[in-house]
Amino acid sequence: MKTILGFILLLVAIVTVTASGFIVPEGKQVVVTQFGRPIGRSITEAGLYFKIPLVQELRFVDKRILSWDGEPNQIRTGDNKFISADCTARYRIEDPLKFIQTVQSEAGAQTRLDTVLDAATRDIISNQNLVEAVRNTNSILDEIELRKKKVAETGVQIEEEVVGDIERILVGRESLSDLIAKQAEERLTQFGIKLVDVQLRRISYEKSVEQRVYDRMVSERQRIAEKLRSLGKGEQAKIEGRISKDLQAIDSDAYRKAQELIGAAEAKAIKVYALSVGKDPELYEFLRKLEAYETALGPDIEVLLSTKSEFLNYLNHKETSTR
């Protein structure tokens, strides 16, 4: 009998210990409740713990970093442009007791995050121009200013660049995300939630204005293309001008050399004629007359000559000699 009683007591002790002991795994934290009311502090470290069986219950909540993905928000920016902003965030449950008392579960936390983060996103972006949510730095403008400064210092034009109107940012996308996180964190502290970070995942134009924006972008690209074509035509005109100038210089030099050669040849011919005249003046005079007659008398020209004409006498003399 004693053995059976001892066995029963041992079994009851084992069941009691088993029912009262519990393990908190890594990545979890626990709030112990008694009749629905929290008791003591939250257990945030992993290990073996004990509770009163059948009286106390355990509420496990996640200790890891959790993610939140919001729905796209239709927002009007400070420069009157309608956009769709899509945010994502990471958070963790910092105060399990306050978390359970306010939002109860992760599903409740998601609902609160939807409300708080959407409101913060709308509030921050609506007070800024669109460019602040798109770009994070002014590196493009800084590069342009650096090139202009280099050109001003050296006086050498590096290359012609064509860019559209680029607005300088004062805040930037990353800072906007920090502002959204800061504003939302102040409201989420009361729920035991700690924001890790917030990111603007996607910024796009609203469907109603998207086509107009695309048309404007096409128009801007066409304007830039026309300016590039204009620059190309300007360079073409410069190159053609240089080529024309070079051709004129070559033609002028060739003409000069040709005239020098012609002049030298004529001088040489005159010298030869002069030597010939000096040796036999009568023969030279006779040849000159023949050349004059040949030039003056063509095949279809009829001439009346006097009997006293030297040319007629020469022809008669030539005809007699031939006979």
Secondary structure, DSSP 8 states (H G I E B T S, - for coil): -HHHHHHHHHHHHHHHHHHHEEEE-TTEEEEEEETTEE-S--B-S-EEEE--TTTEEEEEEE-S-EEEE---EEEE-TTS-EEEEEEEEEEEES-HHHHHHHT-SHHHHHHHHHHHHHHHHHHHHTTS-HHHHH-S--HHHHHHHHHHHHHHHH---------------SS-HHHHHHHHHHHHHHHHGGGTEEEEEEEEEEEEE-HHHHHHHHHHHHHHHHHHHHHHHHHHHHHHHHHHHHHHHHHHHHHHHHHHHHHHHHHHHHHHHHHHHHHHHHH-HHHHHHHHHHHHHHHH--TT------TT-HHHHHHHHHHHHH-
